[in-house]
Amino acid sequence: MRNRAGAPLEERVFYRSKNDATLFSVRDAMEHVRATLKQRAVDDVTLSSIEIVVTEVLNNIVEHALIEGSGWFELSCEIKKNELSFHIKDNGLEMPLGRLPEGIPPETHGPRCSLPEGGWGWSLVHTLANDLRYQRNGSINHVRFTISRIKPS
């Protein structure tokens, strides 16, 4: 899409959960984001990275930040030629120590049966996202990041 001068229009994707956000809200958000970005010709490899990162961030909000399922999250995405810029907000608890987890993967030494099932999420987020940052303004958490497009438009 272009404006009257022929310059590309800034495109955005937006989703806001209900006030009682759940893991079903995360699924709904991801279905909306995926369908909208697919319509905007975002390639499948980039979409896979987006799904992993956004789902992990939203799951963490619902599972750890929102108290007893009460609260909301909001996701916006600005579609650019070479990257997609995300901003996720929620009204949940502040991140521990006021910052994002470091994203160090769990220990993988030892017998296979002793390998951890969890603890991989933030490691994947740090690996796949660029410019990852967290800020708390008043009672609102803000997580921002970009994901590079594998096939720029």
C-alpha positions as CSV (number, residue, x, y, z in Angstrom):
1,M,0.0,0.0,0.0
2,R,1.2,3.5,-0.8
3,N,0.2,7.0,0.0
4,R,-0.6,9.7,-2.6
5,A,3.1,10.6,-2.9
6,G,3.9,7.0,-3.7
7,A,5.7,6.3,-0.5
8,P,4.8,3.0,1.3
9,L,2.2,3.3,4.1
10,E,3.2,2.2,7.5
11,E,1.3,-0.9,8.3
12,R,0.3,-2.1,11.7
13,V,-1.2,-5.2,13.3
14,F,-3.1,-4.8,16.6
15,Y,-4.6,-7.2,19.1
16,R,-6.0,-6.5,22.6
17,S,-7.1,-9.3,24.9
18,K,-10.2,-9.2,27.1
19,N,-9.7,-8.2,30.7
20,D,-9.5,-11.8,31.8
21,A,-6.6,-12.8,29.5
22,T,-6.0,-16.6,29.4
23,L,-3.9,-19.0,27.3
24,F,-6.9,-19.0,24.9
25,S,-6.4,-15.3,24.5
26,V,-2.8,-16.0,23.5
27,R,-4.0,-18.5,20.9
28,D,-6.5,-16.0,19.6
29,A,-3.8,-13.3,19.4
30,M,-1.5,-15.6,17.5
31,E,-4.1,-16.7,15.0
32,H,-4.9,-13.0,14.3
33,V,-1.3,-12.0,14.0
34,R,-0.4,-15.0,11.8
35,A,-3.3,-14.5,9.5
36,T,-2.8,-10.8,9.2
37,L,1.0,-11.1,8.5
38,K,0.4,-13.9,6.0
39,Q,-1.9,-11.5,4.1
40,R,0.9,-8.9,4.2
41,A,3.2,-11.5,2.5
42,V,5.5,-12.2,5.4
43,D,7.4,-15.4,4.6
44,D,6.8,-18.6,6.5
45,V,10.3,-18.7,8.1
46,T,9.9,-15.2,9.6
47,L,6.3,-16.1,10.7
48,S,7.7,-19.2,12.6
49,S,10.1,-17.0,14.5
50,I,7.4,-14.5,15.2
51,E,5.1,-17.2,16.5
52,I,7.8,-18.6,18.9
53,V,8.8,-15.2,20.3
54,V,5.3,-13.7,20.6
55,T,3.7,-16.9,22.0
56,E,6.5,-17.2,24.6
57,V,6.2,-13.6,25.7
58,L,2.4,-13.7,25.9
59,N,2.4,-17.1,27.7
60,N,4.8,-15.7,30.3
61,I,2.4,-12.7,30.8
62,V,-0.6,-14.9,31.3
63,E,1.1,-17.5,33.4
64,H,3.3,-15.3,35.6
65,A,2.3,-11.6,35.5
66,L,-1.4,-11.7,35.6
67,I,-2.8,-12.4,39.0
68,E,-5.5,-15.1,39.0
69,G,-6.3,-14.6,35.4
70,S,-7.3,-11.0,35.8
71,G,-5.6,-8.6,33.5
72,W,-5.0,-7.8,29.9
73,F,-2.3,-7.7,27.2
74,E,-2.0,-5.7,24.1
75,L,0.1,-6.4,21.1
76,S,1.0,-4.1,18.2
77,C,3.3,-4.8,15.3
78,E,4.7,-2.3,12.8
79,I,5.5,-4.0,9.5
80,K,8.6,-2.6,7.8
81,K,10.5,-3.6,4.7
82,N,13.3,-5.5,6.5
83,E,11.9,-6.2,9.9
84,L,8.8,-6.3,12.1
85,S,8.7,-4.2,15.2
86,F,6.7,-5.5,18.2
87,H,5.4,-3.8,21.3
88,I,3.6,-5.9,23.9
89,K,1.9,-4.2,26.9
90,D,0.2,-5.7,29.9
91,N,-1.1,-4.7,33.3
92,G,0.4,-7.6,35.3
93,L,3.1,-7.8,37.9
94,E,6.5,-6.3,37.2
95,M,9.3,-8.5,35.9
96,P,11.4,-9.9,38.7
97,L,14.3,-7.5,39.4
98,G,12.6,-5.1,37.0
99,R,14.3,-6.7,33.9
100,L,13.9,-9.4,31.4
101,P,15.2,-12.9,32.2
102,E,18.7,-13.3,30.8
103,G,17.7,-16.2,28.5
104,I,20.4,-18.7,29.6
105,P,19.3,-22.1,28.5
106,P,18.9,-24.9,31.1
107,E,21.7,-27.3,31.8
108,T,21.6,-30.2,29.4
109,H,24.3,-32.5,30.9
110,G,23.3,-35.8,32.4
111,P,21.0,-38.6,31.5
112,R,18.2,-37.9,29.0
113,C,15.5,-38.6,31.6
114,S,16.9,-35.8,33.8
115,L,16.7,-33.1,31.1
116,P,14.4,-30.2,32.0
117,E,11.1,-29.8,30.2
118,G,10.9,-26.0,30.8
119,G,13.2,-23.1,31.0
120,W,13.8,-22.8,27.3
121,G,11.4,-19.9,26.5
122,W,13.5,-16.8,27.2
123,S,16.5,-18.5,25.6
124,L,14.5,-18.8,22.4
125,V,13.2,-15.2,22.7
126,H,16.8,-13.8,23.1
127,T,18.0,-15.9,20.2
128,L,15.3,-15.0,17.7
129,A,14.4,-11.4,18.6
130,N,16.6,-8.3,18.1
131,D,16.6,-5.1,20.2
132,L,14.8,-6.9,23.0
133,R,14.0,-4.5,25.9
134,Y,11.7,-4.2,28.9
135,Q,10.3,-1.1,30.7
136,R,7.7,-0.6,33.4
137,N,5.8,2.7,33.2
138,G,3.5,3.1,36.2
139,S,1.4,-0.1,36.3
140,I,2.1,-1.2,32.7
141,N,4.8,-3.5,31.5
142,H,6.3,-2.8,28.0
143,V,8.3,-5.4,26.0
144,R,9.6,-4.3,22.7
145,F,11.6,-6.2,20.1
146,T,12.2,-6.6,16.4
147,I,12.3,-9.7,14.2
148,S,14.2,-9.5,10.9
149,R,12.5,-10.6,7.8
150,I,14.1,-13.5,6.1
151,K,12.8,-12.4,2.7
152,P,12.4,-8.6,2.8
153,S,9.4,-7.3,0.9
